[in-house]
Amino acid sequence: MIKTYVKIAWRSLLRHKNYTIINVTGLTVGIAACLLIFLVVRYETSFDAFHQKKDHIYRVIEVNTKPQLSYSTGVAFPMPQALRADFPQLSKVATILRNEGFFFSVGEKKFKEDETYYAEPEFFDMFDFKWLGGDKKTALAEPNAIVLTRGEAERFFGDWHNAMGKTVKYKNKTTMRVTGILDNMPANTDFPLKAVISYISMRSKGGENYEATQNWGVTFGENYCFLVLPDGTSVNSYAGQLNAFIQRHSPIDYKKGLRMQLQALTAMHYDSRTDIFTARHFSKQLINVISIIGLFLVIIACVNFINLSTAQAVTRSKEVGVRKVLGSGRQQLALQFISETAIITLGAIILSMVISWLALPFVNTLLETNLTPQLVFTPVVFAFLALAWVLVTLLSGLYPALVLSGFNVVAALRNKLSTANTEGLSLRRTLVVLQFCIAQVLIIGTLVMVYQLNYFKNKSLGFNKTAVAAVSIPGDSASQSKYNYLRAELQQQPGIKGMSFSSYSPVDENAWYTGIHFDHALKETDFGVSLKWADADFFKLYQLHFIAGKPYTAADTVNGYVVNETLVRKMGITDPQRAIGKYVGLWNNRYLDAPIVGVVSDYHVGSFKDAIMPVLMAAKKNAYGVLNIKIDEANMKQTLSVIENKWTATFPEALYEYHFIDDQVARFYKTDNQLTLLYEVFAGIAILISCLGLFGLVSFMAVQRTREVGIRKTLGASVGHIVYLFSKEFTLLIIVAFAISAPLGWYLMNKWLQAYAFRIKLGPEVFVLAMALSVVIAWLTVGYKAVQTALISPVKSLKSN
């Protein structure tokens, strides 16, 4: 019986090729999009889920309640040891610090490695990364020990098997011995380790950051502390204890509003309020949104199937009548039509797997995932597709099967079926409205994202970033003595228009925040300022605008401060001129007390997502880490080559690297660009499937109104008038869809824009453009079939039954 159903269904599909092709196309696109979304969601929800203790591992984060709520992932260096002492019941406590931007040397070869970390041995007791060599309990127990991943060991020594016991030189001054080899980190982890140095190397006297490790007042943003809670322990039970802990060990910070919280390892990847080492969050909200979009894409593909099936119903009425006369019951007919749907759906699923396999490289590039083609052919995917096959077959095939199998025998044989007989036109109109609601919400969302990104590109940052290269410079005392020599060498080059030494560029992901003592106040401010150490040439190079005072004079140490407008306002001063001469002191001992000599207009020190921070600038040679160089764009390549040669000759033992400020700014909006492109793809797919749905409905109407068209043409109606008759109804449906989607789109995108401190205002032009696009696309879709119907000879139209 089943074999007969399949054979007849196959013949029917071949006989109605156009119908089959359109249905397969719609379902293929919808299922392929849904499959790719399933793979992405499964990948993103697998991050660090392979650790056995994942449900008991928590990260200690700092929450600053004053002057406004903010989160910090870095902790004071002495905290882990204090936690072990104060909370002996904790199973494990471990710290890991990212130390990016430095280099190693093996013999004469130099290797830059951003993914360098300091970690305690306990870290690898918590996390289940695979070891290829060495003992995870002792590998990081001694100073100047280093663990490499397999890829890094092969990079340094050629073969990782030969790396154990070898030595590498860190920053060209500290010799470290390789005590362990890790397997390469899996793609689905937020710990992209490559080189891990023993944490005790810093704590040992003379080690890097030694003084900071002894000080509760020093916090590095990427100094993470993890702990393992005992079984049956409530996270909430530690909330009060942690706050008492920080009040006991760091009372000054506690008074300033510092509180402690525990963040679950399983929440880190999704919480954009806090940092992670990969800097690549994928929020639960985004996972939910794309999952819903994937579901909707499949639903509107099923809607198309229903529309096309019922549109074809009238042409198959005689077939149904004959089958009923020959003894077929309604159940048998329904199963026959569902069999056709099952074959179409199966074909669409097979094609969707091929399309997904081909599209994976694009998805990986767009979302920075690491989805391998083999994932498309895994048991989990097959189970997902089998479930999709059953659901889509029932969702798409059940209603058309019931409609087709329910035809009256006499009416079917006489081919007297009409809209009234087949019913469901109102349902189909409702479904088309639903399709265009989804499409229009996606169009509105995409347009808002594009407008916001264009706003970013066109809005002034408050300084000139064009053709400025930020070249890293070593910060040891021997290198500092060569700064003036390097400047003198480069000043002689015709392609260089200006230079300045600074700790950071104007916009930098790294930052140095502190409180200040203003105007000899005993109490430190309750807000942090961003310290920007820079020489006096910095202001001219970046063309910062002074609204009061002037730059400080050239010096190697602090002899005056320049502040921005925001800092002046924070201090309650309305006239910037009145800030000139006021003294600023740093840190609790009022170190580096000096007057304010200038006030510059606000400029952005980070992304447009963030409000402008109070900025404090001064000269401090031993804090410089960047040489900012303004380059003549006419000889860019040649000048960069000269800079590299001069730099390398000056610092032969260091590793040369640079980046352009333009690129640094662009990185702030990388995720936004990715999301915009993703929504453009979703909107395009929704529009494509919706157009197929329109085509199905207009096909239905064309069949129903063939004789009407013939009569109208006989009475003098033009082709344009006929096209208008068809387009009028669909235009009305789109307007109804817009009336629903516009408020929804406004609400969702207005909520999305709240994440940006600097944002566009949602004006009517976005919604007008979305409406216009929808109408034009619908007219183009409807117009083809309408014109085709209108051009039929009236003689043929009037002969139609």
Buried (B, 14 or more C-beta within 10 A) or exposed (E): EEEEBBEBBEEBBEEBEEBBEBBBBBBBBBBBBBBBBBBBBBBBBBBBEBBEBBEBBBBBBBBBEEEEEEBBBBBBBBBBBBBBEBBEEBBBBBBBBBBBBBBBBBEEEBBBBBBBBBBBBBBBBBBBBEBBBBEBEEBBBBBBBBBBBBBBBBBBBEEBEEBBEBEBBBBBEBEBBBBBBBBBBBBBBBBBBBBBBBBBBBBBEEBBBBEBBEEBEBBBBBBBBBBBBEEEBEEEEBBEEBBEBBBEBBEEBBEBBBBBBBBBBBEBBBBBEBBBBBEBBBBBEBBEBBBEBBEBBBBBBBBBBBBBBBBBBBBBBBBBBEBBEEEBEBEBBBBBBBBBBBBBBBBBBBBBBEBBBEBBEEBBEBBBBEBEEEBBEEEEBEEBBEEBBEEBBBBBBBBBBBBBBBBBBEBBBEEEBEBEBBEBBEBBBBBBBBBBBBBBBBBBBBBBBBBBBEBBEEEEBBBBBEBBBBBBBBBBEEBBEBBEEBBEBBEEBEBBBBBBBBBBBBBBBEBBBBBBBBBEBEEBBEBBBBBBBBBBBBBEBBBBEBBBBBBBEEBBEBBBBBBBBBBBBBBEBEEBEEBBEBBBBBEEEBEBBBBBBBBBEBBBBBBBBEEBBBBBBBBBBEBBBBBBBBBBEEBBEBBBEBBBEBBEEBBEBBBBBBBBBEEBBEEBBEBBBBBBBBBBBBBBBBBBBBBBBBBBBBBBBBBBBBBBBBEBBEEEBEEEEBBBBBBEBBBEBBBBBBEBBBEBBBEBBEEBBEEBEBBBEBEEEBBEBBBEBBBEBBBEBBBEBBBEBBEBEBEEBBEBE
